[in-house]
């Protein structure tokens, strides 16, 4: 295998990894659709926002599971919800 073939294979793997990584914030109902709405849906936005909040709260990758949440989590969640409800 020459250098060009190795680069093409690596590039395809990186692109595939990036594609699936970007799907982590997509709501399951949108993933099941063959044709997705251009602007998404409000329910999908809420789902994505919840994933982002989890990342902020745990300071970890999406879908991180920790059996002992941080002590400040309730206070932080309340603060975030209050900030967004005032918008």
C-alpha positions in Angstrom: 0.0 0.0 0.0 1.5 3.4 -1.0 1.4 6.6 1.0 -1.5 8.0 -1.1 -3.7 5.0 -0.4 -2.9 5.2 3.3 -3.9 8.9 3.3 -7.2 8.2 1.5 -8.1 5.4 3.9 -7.2 7.6 6.9 -9.1 10.5 5.5 -12.2 8.3 5.0 -12.0 7.0 8.6 -11.6 10.6 9.9 -14.6 11.8 7.9 -16.7 8.8 9.0 -15.7 9.4 12.7 -16.6 13.1 12.4 -19.9 12.3 10.8 -21.0 10.0 13.6 -19.6 12.2 16.3 -21.7 15.1 15.0 -24.8 12.9 15.2 -24.5 12.7 19.0 -26.5 15.9 19.4 -29.2 14.9 16.9 -32.6 13.8 18.3 -33.4 10.1 17.7 -36.6 10.9 15.8 -34.6 13.0 13.3 -32.0 10.2 12.9 -34.8 7.9 11.9 -36.1 10.2 9.2 -35.0 9.6 5.6 -35.6 13.3 4.8 -35.0 15.7 7.7 -36.6 19.1 8.1 -34.2 21.8 7.0 -34.7 23.8 10.3 -35.2 20.7 12.5 -38.0 20.7 15.0 -38.6 22.3 18.4 -38.5 18.9 20.1 -35.2 18.1 18.5 -33.8 21.5 19.7 -34.8 20.7 23.2 -33.1 17.3 23.0 -29.9 18.8 21.7 -30.0 21.5 24.3 -30.3 18.9 27.1 -27.3 17.0 25.7 -25.3 20.3 25.8 -26.5 21.0 29.4 -25.3 17.6 30.4 -21.9 18.3 28.9 -21.7 21.6 30.8 -22.8 20.1 34.1 -20.5 17.1 34.0 -17.7 18.7 32.0 -17.5 15.5 29.9 -18.4 14.0 26.6 -22.1 13.5 25.5 -23.9 10.6 27.3 -21.3 10.5 30.1 -22.7 8.6 33.1 -21.5 9.4 36.6 -23.1 7.7 39.5 -22.2 10.6 41.8 -23.2 13.9 40.3 -21.4 17.1 41.4 -22.7 18.7 44.6 -23.4 21.9 42.9 -25.5 20.3 40.1 -28.9 21.2 41.5 -27.8 24.8 42.1 -26.2 25.1 38.6 -29.3 23.5 36.9 -31.6 26.0 38.7 -29.4 28.9 37.7 -29.3 27.9 34.0 -33.1 27.3 33.9 -33.7 30.7 35.4 -31.4 32.4 33.0 -33.1 30.9 30.0 -36.6 31.4 31.3 -35.9 35.2 31.5 -35.1 35.4 27.7 
